[in-house]
């Protein structure tokens, strides 16, 4: 490398920097792709677990009193709707975040190829330079051979300069596109998530209302009546009806307690007589 010009050394530094840049993008885009994919898989698992929960709420609702059953069924329907939104979220994230990140593998490969082409052009130039040095040392007086080596070097230098300029342009484009892509991909991620949460929020509100509006009193009546068989219920109704239509409550209570006292007294009397 002693024979390399300051120009060539500067280009080597540039190449190294481009190489590091490409490697860095490849590494971190790969990491992000894997982590976004894991994020989406977790979201899909959450969707699946929610589906199981929805089924259980439905199964339980079928065993409950009418108002609670209705409320729980509606609640389960709303929860199921949110899972449809979650499914859409999963599909959109795959298309708009994971796929573009994945495609960077191919983008990086193309840049590596560009870099290789430039590097081999520069290697040819260095080889021609070394060749010229050797020719000058071996045949210092042979103008023809020296001149031929000089023109070979000139061609190689022109080639190296051209590919270097192309590399600079393509790497500049790569850098610009990378920034745009990150902005776009991250923007899509946020948009998809916001869209899911906005829709989910509406449906969660409905789910909340559907379960809070359950009429407890109506269900308690149903429950209480189910505890008592019909004949018992009708006897109870007769007693209630009688107590309402006959004497007022206080009077009936007093007369009842008098009767009870008389009954107790007479039964005590009977027992005394027996003894």
C-alpha positions in Angstrom: 0.0 0.0 0.0 3.1 2.3 0.1 2.5 2.8 -3.7 -1.0 4.1 -3.1 -1.6 7.8 -3.6 -3.2 10.0 -0.9 -6.2 10.0 -3.2 -6.5 6.3 -3.1 -6.0 6.2 0.7 -8.9 8.8 1.1 -11.0 6.5 -1.1 -10.2 3.5 1.1 -11.4 5.4 4.1 -14.5 6.4 2.2 -15.1 2.7 1.3 -14.6 1.6 4.9 -17.2 4.1 6.0 -19.7 3.0 3.4 -19.1 -0.6 4.3 -19.7 0.2 8.0 -22.9 2.1 7.1 -24.3 -0.8 5.0 -23.4 -3.3 7.7 -25.1 -1.2 10.4 -28.3 -0.8 8.4 -28.3 -4.6 7.7 -27.9 -5.4 11.4 -30.4 -3.1 12.8 -33.1 -3.5 10.1 -32.8 -7.2 10.7 -33.2 -6.8 14.5 -36.2 -4.5 14.1 -37.8 -6.8 11.6 -37.5 -9.7 14.1 -38.8 -7.7 17.0 -41.7 -6.2 15.1 -42.5 -9.8 13.9 -42.5 -10.9 17.6 -44.7 -8.0 18.5 -47.2 -9.1 15.8 -47.1 -12.7 16.9 -47.9 -11.6 20.5 -50.8 -9.5 19.2 -52.1 -12.6 17.3 -51.8 -14.7 20.5 -53.7 -12.1 22.4 -56.4 -12.3 19.7 -56.6 -16.1 20.1 -56.8 -15.9 23.9 -59.6 -13.3 23.6 -61.5 -15.7 21.3 -61.3 -18.4 24.0 -62.5 -15.9 26.6 -65.4 -14.8 24.3 -66.5 -18.5 24.0 -66.4 -19.0 27.8 -68.5 -15.9 28.4 -71.0 -17.2 25.9 -71.2 -20.7 27.4 -71.6 -19.2 30.9 -74.2 -16.7 29.7 -76.4 -19.6 28.5 -76.7 -20.8 32.1 -77.8 -17.4 33.6 -81.0 -15.5 34.2 -82.5 -13.7 31.2 -81.2 -10.1 31.7 -77.7 -11.2 32.7 -77.6 -13.7 29.9 -78.5 -11.0 27.4 -76.0 -8.5 28.8 -73.2 -11.1 28.8 -74.0 -12.2 25.2 -73.8 -8.6 24.0 -70.6 -8.1 26.0 -69.1 -11.2 24.3 -70.2 -10.0 20.9 -68.5 -6.7 21.4 -65.3 -8.4 22.6 -65.4 -10.7 19.6 -65.7 -7.6 17.3 -62.5 -6.1 18.9 -60.7 -9.4 18.0 -61.8 -8.8 14.3 -60.1 -5.4 14.6 -57.1 -7.0 16.1 -56.9 -9.5 13.2 -56.9 -6.5 10.8 -54.2 -4.9 12.9 -52.1 -8.0 12.6 -52.5 -8.3 8.8 -51.7 -4.6 8.3 -48.6 -4.7 10.5 -47.4 -7.7 8.5 -47.9 -5.9 5.2 -46.9 -2.3 6.1 -44.2 -2.8 8.7 -42.6 -6.3 8.5 -42.6 -6.8 4.7 -40.8 -3.4 4.0 -38.2 -4.2 6.7 -37.7 -7.7 5.3 -37.2 -6.2 1.8 -34.1 -4.3 3.1 -32.2 -7.6 2.9 -32.3 -7.3 -0.9 -31.6 -3.5 -0.8 -28.5 -4.1 1.3 -27.3 -6.9 -1.0 -27.5 -4.6 -4.0 -25.4 -2.0 -2.2 -22.8 -4.6 -1.3 -22.6 -5.5 -5.0 -22.0 -1.8 -5.9 -19.4 -1.6 -3.2 -17.7 -4.8 -4.5 -17.6 -3.4 -8.1 -16.0 -0.2 -6.9 -13.5 -2.1 -4.7 -12.4 -4.4 -7.6 -12.0 -1.3 -9.9 -9.8 0.2 -7.2 -7.8 -3.0 -6.8 -7.2 -3.1 -10.5 -5.9 0.5 -10.3 -3.5 -0.4 -7.4 -2.3 -3.5 -9.3 -1.6 -1.3 -12.4 0.3 1.2 -10.2 2.4 -1.6 -8.8 3.0 -3.0 -12.3 4.2 0.4 -13.5 6.6 0.7 -10.6 8.0 -2.7 -11.3 8.3 -1.9 -15.0 10.2 1.3 -14.3 12.6 -0.5 -12.0 13.2 -3.5 -14.3 13.3 -1.7 -17.7 14.0 2.0 -16.8 15.1 2.7 -20.5 12.3 0.9 -22.3 9.9 3.7 -23.1 7.5 1.6 -25.0 6.8 -0.8 -22.2 6.7 2.0 -19.6 4.3 4.0 -21.8 2.0 1.0 -22.2 2.0 0.4 -18.4 1.2 4.1 -17.9 -1.8 4.0 -20.3 -3.0 0.8 -18.5 -2.8 2.6 -15.2 -4.6 5.6 -16.7 -7.5 3.4 -17.9 -7.7 1.7 -14.5 -7.7 5.1 -12.7 -10.5 6.4 -14.9 -12.5 3.2 -14.2 -11.9 3.5 -10.5 -12.9 7.2 -10.5 -16.0 6.4 -12.5 -17.2 3.6 -10.2 -16.3 5.6 -7.1 -18.5 8.5 -8.4 -21.3 6.0 -9.1 -20.9 4.5 -5.6 -21.1 7.9 -4.0 -24.3 8.6 -5.9 -25.9 5.3 -5.2 -24.9 5.4 -1.5 -26.3 8.9 -1.2 -29.5 7.6 -2.7 -29.5 4.7 -0.3 -29.0 7.0 2.7 -31.8 9.3 1.6 -34.2 6.3 0.9 -33.3 4.8 4.3 -34.4 7.9 6.2 -37.6 8.1 4.1 -38.3 4.4 4.7 -37.8 4.6 8.4 -40.2 7.6 8.6 -42.7 5.7 6.4 -42.5 2.4 8.2 -42.7 3.9 11.7 -45.5 6.1 10.6 -47.4 3.1 9.2 -46.9 1.3 12.5 -48.4 4.2 14.5 -51.3 4.7 12.1 -52.2 1.0 12.2 -52.0 0.9 16.0 -54.0 4.1 16.4 -56.7 2.9 14.0 -57.1 -0.3 16.0 -57.2 1.5 19.4 -59.7 4.1 18.1 -62.1 1.4 16.8 -61.5 -0.8 19.9 -62.3 2.2 22.2 -65.7 2.6 20.6 -66.6 -1.0 21.0 -65.2 -1.2 24.5 -67.6 1.6 25.4 -70.5 -0.4 24.0 -69.3 -3.5 25.9 -69.2 -1.5 29.1 -72.8 -0.2 28.5 -74.1 -3.6 27.6 -73.0 -5.2 30.9 -73.8 -2.2 33.1 -77.4 -2.0 31.8 -78.3 -5.4 33.1 -81.6 -5.1 35.2 -80.7 -6.7 38.5 -84.2 -6.5 39.9 -85.8 -8.3 37.0 -83.3 -11.1 37.3 -83.6 -11.4 41.1 -87.4 -11.8 40.7 -86.7 -14.7 38.2 -84.1 -16.2 40.5 -86.3 -16.0 43.6 -89.3 -17.5 41.8 -87.1 -20.3 40.6 -86.3 -21.2 44.2 -89.9 -21.7 45.1 -92.1 -24.3 43.3 -95.3 -22.9 41.8 -97.7 -24.4 44.4 -95.7 -22.7 47.2 -95.7 -19.5 45.2 -99.5 -19.6 44.8 -100.0 -20.2 48.6 -97.7 -17.3 49.3 -99.8 -15.1 46.9 -103.0 -16.1 48.7 -101.6 -15.2 52.1 -100.3 -11.9 50.7 -103.7 -11.2 49.1 -105.5 -12.0 52.3 -103.3 -9.9 54.5 -103.9 -6.9 52.1 -107.7 -7.2 51.8 -108.6 -8.3 55.3 -108.1 -6.2 58.5 -105.3 -3.7 58.4 -101.8 -5.0 59.2 -101.7 -3.8 62.8 -105.1 -5.2 63.6 -104.4 -8.5 61.9 -101.0 -8.7 63.7 -102.7 -8.0 67.1 -105.5 -10.5 66.5 -103.0 -13.1 65.3 -100.8 -12.6 68.4 -103.9 -12.8 70.7 -105.0 -16.1 69.0 -101.4 -17.4 69.4 -101.4 -16.5 73.1 -104.7 -18.2 73.6 -103.5 -21.3 71.7 -100.3 -21.4 73.8 -102.3 -21.0 77.0 -104.7 -23.7 76.2 -102.0 -26.1 75.1 -100.2 -25.4 78.4 -103.5 -26.1 80.1 -103.9 -29.4 78.2 -100.4 -30.5 79.2 -101.2 -29.6 82.9 -104.4 -31.5 82.7 -102.6 -34.6 81.3 -100.0 -34.4 84.0 
